[in-house]
Amino acid sequence: MDKTILKNLGLTDYEIEIFLTLIKNGPLSAYEISKKTGLYRQACYDALNRLQEKAFVSFVLKNGKKIFQAIDPEKILEFLDEQKKQYEQVLPELLKLNTLGKDDIHVEVFKGKNIDKIGLMDIINTLKKTGGEVLCTAVDESTPIANNKTIVEQYERNLVQYKIIEKVIIKIGTRGFLTRGQTIYRYIDEKYFNPNPMQIYGDKVQIIMWGNPNYLIIIKNKNISDSFRKQFELMWKIAKK
């Protein structure tokens, strides 16, 4: 028998042993249960009390002595069905509370060699139905190109296909690699350059941290994305064409 199923019903190891002993042997005294299970008498009493509270065991008095017996296993199933019905009654209210109290900030963290692919695909999947623009701050495009040229080229084709405008701020002295007309570049002085790219699109913000391993953080929240978008627009105004 898979005893983990009984554990999932909330029974401890001692309680399971006692319950199965009563199922197998029929009504027994605490002394008899102790002998058959090998448990100390006090451990038996404690477990029997808990089993009674959980409605798995009942007792009768015979000559002033408690004789314990296991509940009919089918009644346990009926009890669980009743619990399910009771839970279903409160479920709509619980779902309502869950919606009201849910944090609307969703954060995902990825690491490894494929973060470029994950990040670029998420941009396309987010914007391909609605269009719009993706704003990229402080980017040195030589890194993603070196890591995965094929994925970047596919990304550029998707920008054209789905009419997504990309605004990219890179540091003076580097060059942009995307040349098909959907990407607009501006340049900032190296002293303002942040080697960790940030991309803002829809209600999401991506932050990439190059290292060993590389990390990608995707934050989904409208207020946060709007805040980063305002910062980008300020940088865009002071960046050089």
Sequence and secondary structure as in RCSB ss.txt:
>XXXX:A:sequence
MDKTILKNLGLTDYEIEIFLTLIKNGPLSAYEISKKTGLYRQACYDALNRLQEKAFVSFVLKNGKKIFQAIDPEK
ILEFLDEQKKQYEQVLPELLKLNTLGKDDIHVEVFKGKNIDKIGLMDIINTLKKTGGEVLCTAVDESTPIANNKT
IVEQYERNLVQYKIIEKVIIKIGTRGFLTRGQTIYRYIDEKYFNPNPMQIYGDKVQIIMWGNPNYLIIIKNKNIS
DSFRKQFELMWKIAKK
>XXXX:A:secstr
  HHHHHHTT  HHHHHHHHHHHHH SEEHHHHHHHH   HHHHHHHHHHHHHTTSEEEEEETTEEEEEE  HHH
HHHHHHHHHHHHHHHHHHHHHHHHHH    EEEEEESTTHHHHHHHHHHHHHTTT EEEEEES  THHHHHH HH
HHHHHHHHHHHTTEEEEEEEETT      SSSEEEEEE GGG  SS EEEETTEEEEEE SSS EEEEEE HHHH
HHHHHHHHHHHHHSB 
